[in-house]
């Protein structure tokens, strides 16, 4: 049985700063919450559409939001870095 190698974590792109979005997890200290990014993707927007609408975002940011959401949904406690 082969095991797929785990990709490197992108969680360093998720920050929590009490002065940004009232301390909600955000993408790289931008005023865009992880929750907002996940909602955009859940609504059916493609990566390309989200990136076109939010030019400050990068593909790695979207993957970081998905990784964060998956870990939180799995019940893991996460402590993102400050900005």
N, C-alpha and C positions, 0 to 999 in steps of 0.2 A: 504494500500500500504506500503510495507516495503522498507526502504532505506538501501542500502549496506553501511556498515561503510567504511570510507576512510582509506586506509593504511597510515601508518606513512610515511612522506616524507623522501626521501633519498638524497635530494638535497645538503646536507652537504658534500656529496662525490664529488661534482663538485666544482672546484676551478678556479679562474682566477688570474694569476700572470704575470705581464708584462715581467718577465724574463723567463717564460716558454711558449713556443709556441706563442710568440709575444702577449700574453694576451688572446688567444683564450680559451674558456672554456675547461678544461681538467679534467681527472679523477684523483682525489686525488693528484694533483700536479705532476703526472707522465707525461712523454712526450708523452701522447696519448690523442688526442682531443676527445671531445664528438662527434664531427662530424665524425671522423674516426670510432668510435665504431658504430654509427648509420649506416654508410655506410656498414660496415661488416655485420651487422644484416639485412640490406635491401637487400644485395646481396644474401641472403638465408642461410648464415652461421647460424648454431644453437648456442645456448649458449655454449654447450659443445665444439664445434669446436673453438669458439672464445677464450674460457678459456684455451683450450689446446695450442693454438697458442700464447697466451699472458699470461704467468703464473703469472705475477704480478697482473692481474685483478682478481676480485672476482665477484660472481653472483650479489651481491648487486650493484656493479659498473655498470653492464649492465642495471639493473633495473633503476638506477639513470639516466643513459643516456637516456633511453626511457622516463622517467618522464620529464626530462628537454626538450627533443624534443617535447613531447606532449604539454607542457605548452607554449613553444615558438611558435609552430604551431598555438596555440589558441590565439596568440597575447598578451600573458602576458609578462610584463617586468620582467626580472629576474636579480638579482644582486648576483651572486655566491660569496662565501667568498674567501678571499686571502688564499694562502697556508702558 
